[in-house]
Amino acid sequence: MQIVKRSDDVSGSMVLPRRWCVERTFAWLFRSRRLVSDYETLPAVREQMVLWSMTMLMIRQLARRRG
């Protein structure tokens, strides 16, 4: 993992390398209703909900490719 810092010379928005991958993944995750609000109090439960959400996403994408 590499942290990419924004240049101070540029004004306005600037496309950063591979940032779209992270933003796309967050958009997919926040389609799960339980992840939108902070319902869980334990971090382990929150982590399991993220894993469950990504598993469901992968299953849907694989099923769409086969059909």
N, C-alpha and C positions, 0 to 999 in steps of 0.2 A: 504494500500500500504506500502511496506517495501523496503527500499533501501538496497541492498546487496553489500557490498564492497569486492573487490578482495583482497586476501591475498598477502602480499609482499614476502612470502616465495616461492611461486610457480613461476617458469619461464615458458614462453610459454603460450599456451591457456589453459583455464580451463572452464569447463561447470558450469555455475552459475544456481542456482535454478530458474525455471520458466522463464528464459530469452528467451527460444525458443518460448514461447507464444507471447512475445512482438515482436520479430524479424519476426515471421510468420505473425502477424497482419500488421506490417509495409510493408512486401513484398506484401500482398494482397492490401493494400492501394495504393502502388506505381504502381500497374497495371493500375490505373486510370490516364489517360494522363494529366488531369487538375491538379493533385496533384504532378506530377513530377517536374514541374517548378512552380515558385512562380508568378502566373498570377494575383492573387487577391491582392488588397492593404489593404482591411479592414479585420481584424481578424474574424469578424462575418461571412463574406462570405467564408473564408477559413474553418471555423468550419462547415458551412452548406455543403460545398463540401465533407468534411470528412464524415459527417452523410449520405449524399446521396450515397457516394461510399460504405459505410458499409451496407446500406440498399439494394443496388443493389447486393452486395455480398451475403447477407442473402437470398434474393429472389432466386438467382441462385442456391444456395445450397439446399433450400427447394424444388424448382422445380425439381432438379436432383433426390432427394430422392423419390418424388412421382411418377416419370416417370419410 
